[in-house]
């Protein structure tokens, strides 16, 4: 028997919104430690990895590991039936071919349940090595979203250049060029407004706007985003979920032909 | 021009 109850059900809605652009289907791996998911987008260019720790749920029971393969478009249809202040419970029997979502209003006066068919997905799991990154940038997630959106008007790619002083995002296209520079700024009133750079050595890497824009669907999940970069290895874009886990996206830099 | 490598070429299957 698997059962996970989240009073803050809106969080689950946001998690789904953050991955459904990239993934049509995925397997939610449920274990005693929590729920995890790892999947590549259909073109195998980017990877999504997320973790929701069991202690972040208000009630969590997982007698044995279960793999819940889901069509995420269908899951999103069901999640749309939950209000933002609903309590959400996910339930599945061992070896079941369906999953049940229960939505309760905070006053318990309305309880809805939706049963969805599960899929048997042939999932490839990739091992992600621990990496010491040359640059780690922490910045407001809304700012990152804004920059990705703005620069994708200029070109298909964004060059992210990071030094100790700051981080620069650049794009070039038929109409001209655009640059956005952010200075390191840890002395702000609110922690979430800080731009903090941990640099071992400077990097300058090129990434596809299309994927960066998809990653920013996770913006509502966290006030800050963390970009980890090294030459010739995939960028990690991480959104930390308070007391719960993370959503991470991996994207390899473009290579000059 | 630049090429977009696949993520699967960076990480090993487990």
Boltz contact constraints between the chains, C-beta under 6 A:
constraints:
  - contact:
      token1: [A, 40]
      token2: [B, 7]
      max_distance: 6.0
  - contact:
      token1: [A, 44]
      token2: [B, 6]
      max_distance: 6.0
  - contact:
      token1: [A, 44]
      token2: [B, 8]
      max_distance: 6.0
  - contact:
      token1: [A, 45]
      token2: [B, 4]
      max_distance: 6.0
  - contact:
      token1: [A, 45]
      token2: [B, 6]
      max_distance: 6.0
  - contact:
      token1: [A, 45]
      token2: [B, 7]
      max_distance: 6.0
  - contact:
      token1: [A, 46]
      token2: [B, 7]
      max_distance: 6.0
  - contact:
      token1: [A, 47]
      token2: [B, 7]
      max_distance: 6.0
  - contact:
      token1: [A, 124]
      token2: [B, 13]
      max_distance: 6.0
  - contact:
      token1: [A, 125]
      token2: [B, 14]
      max_distance: 6.0
  - contact:
      token1: [A, 126]
      token2: [B, 11]
      max_distance: 6.0
  - contact:
      token1: [A, 127]
      token2: [B, 12]
      max_distance: 6.0
  - contact:
      token1: [A, 127]
      token2: [B, 14]
      max_distance: 6.0
  - contact:
      token1: [A, 128]
      token2: [B, 11]
      max_distance: 6.0
  - contact:
      token1: [A, 208]
      token2: [B, 4]
      max_distance: 6.0
  - contact:
      token1: [A, 234]
      token2: [B, 10]
      max_distance: 6.0
  - contact:
      token1: [A, 250]
      token2: [B, 7]
      max_distance: 6.0
  - contact:
      token1: [A, 252]
      token2: [B, 5]
      max_distance: 6.0
  - contact:
      token1: [A, 252]
      token2: [B, 7]
      max_distance: 6.0
  - contact:
      token1: [A, 252]
      token2: [B, 10]
      max_distance: 6.0
  - contact:
      token1: [A, 254]
      token2: [B, 2]
      max_distance: 6.0
  - contact:
      token1: [A, 254]
      token2: [B, 4]
      max_distance: 6.0
  - contact:
      token1: [A, 255]
      token2: [B, 3]
      max_distance: 6.0
  - contact:
      token1: [A, 255]
      token2: [B, 5]
      max_distance: 6.0
  - contact:
      token1: [A, 256]
      token2: [B, 2]
      max_distance: 6.0
  - contact:
      token1: [A, 257]
      token2: [B, 1]
      max_distance: 6.0
  - contact:
      token1: [A, 257]
      token2: [B, 3]
      max_distance: 6.0
